[in-house]
């Protein structure tokens, strides 16, 4: 099962690296989980006085290649995530 790493990049280009990663069966599953996680951690940004729209989740594979990125703003604007052949609920 592939391992994905979920890094958070801030508006000043700083990067908070995920050193552990998570295993998912495919990119589509990792994408859906990322979209849901963006919603879940919105409150954490507010607690720290930060605007989540200034951040992006960058997902890489074990070879540190960028698989996809998801701006937090996309997750908060009613946007529905979709990848070819798969729909996230």
GIBEL-V379926 format. One line per field, one symbol per residue. psi: psi as a letter, one per 20 degrees, with the letter a starting at -180 (. if undefined). A space follows every 10 residues. Layout:
# GIBEL-V379926
psi: ???
This chain:
# GIBEL-V379926
psi: pqpqpnqppr ijjqpopoig rqpqhrhggh gghgghhggh jghhghhjkq ohijqqpppr ahjkppgrqo phhhhikjpp pqqpjqpq.
